[in-house]
Amino acid sequence: MKIIKNFLATTALAHRRQVKAGANDGEVALATAPTDNIIGVTDHPGGAAIGDRVDVVLLGETELEIGGTITPGAFFTADANGKGVAAAPAAGVNARTGGLMTIGAVSGDIARVLVTPSRIQG
């Protein structure tokens, strides 16, 4: 099962990228750091421009573009481009995550992931 919701893009958004909650209800922006309130992954082939409507997977399995090496079962978070990277916060530091890797992946891969936004602490 997959839960998808449509939002208004407040930044340009590529397909298969992580997004954070926007400033207003019903809006999303590109997630660019582990401190961002990541809520899901875009599922919008061709991407979306500012002001366009965009589908976002809020929960469930989908594809994500990967920005670094991540092992199966590891939590992922967002890099500066909204791509998935391993979540590895320092001791006592919180990191927002987009979910879990279902397979291993390296930079440039399109990987199947389980979107389950959460927060972890190192």
N, C-alpha and C positions, 0 to 999 in steps of 0.2 A: 504494500500500500504506500502511496505517495500523496502528500498534502501539498498542493500548489495554490498560491494566491497571486492575484494580479495587483501590482503597485504602480505608482507614478515614479519614474526615474528622475532624481534631482542632479545626477551626474551621468555622464556617458557610461554605459555599461556594456561590456562584451559578453558574449555567450559563455556559460560555464565559469562564472566568477562569483566570489562571495560578496554579499551585500550586508550592510548594516541598516538599522532603523534610521529613517530620515528624521528631520526636525519636526515634522508634522505627521499626524496619523495618515496612513495610506501611502507614505513615501519611503523610498529606499535610496541609498547612495552606495558607492563602491566602498567596500571594507578594505582598509589599507594597513592595518596593524593589529597585533594580538590584543590591543586594548579596546578595539572597536566592538560595539555590541552587535556581533555577527548574528543574523537571523536566518540566513539561507543562501542558496546558490541559484544564479540565474539560469533559466531554461528558455532561452529566447534566441534561436538561430538568427544570425545577422546583427545581434546586439540591439541596443536601444539608445537613442539620443536623449538629451535633457528634455523633459516634458513628455516623452513617450510612455506608454503603458508597457510593463515588463512582467513576465511570469517568473515567480520565484518559488523554488522547492523549499518548503519550510521544514519538512520531515520526510524521510524515506530515502531510497536509493536513487542516485542520479550520477551524472558525469561532471567532473571538475578538472580544470586545467591545473597542472601541477608545476610548482616553481622550485622544487628542490627534492632531495631524496627523502622518502617517507616509507617506513616499514608497515607491513600489514598489521592492523589492530591499533596503530598509533593514532592519537588525536592530531587533527590538522587545524591550522589557523591561517590567517591571511597575510600575504606579503604585501608590498607596496602597490602591486598591480591586481590584488584580489585573488591571486592564484593560491593554491594550497601548498603550505610548507609545514614541516613538523612543529608541533607546539612543544616548546621546551623552555618554560619559564624558569628563572633562577629561583633558588630557595626563598620561600616566603612571598614570591611575586605571583600575582594572578594573571591568567591569560584566558581570553575568550576563545572558544573553539567553534568550528563549524560542524564538527562531527568526527567520525572514525573512518579510517582507511579500511576497505574490504580487501584490497590487494596492495602489494608493494608498487611503488612508482618512483620515477626520477623526473627531473626538470624537463618540461616539454611534453610529457605524457598527458593523455586524457584518461583519467582513471575513474572507475566506479567507486563511489564513496557512499557512506551512510550519513545523511544529514541529520544531526542531532545536536543542535546548538547547546553549548554549555560553558562552564567556566572551570578551569583547573588551577591548582596552585602548586608551584615548584617546591 
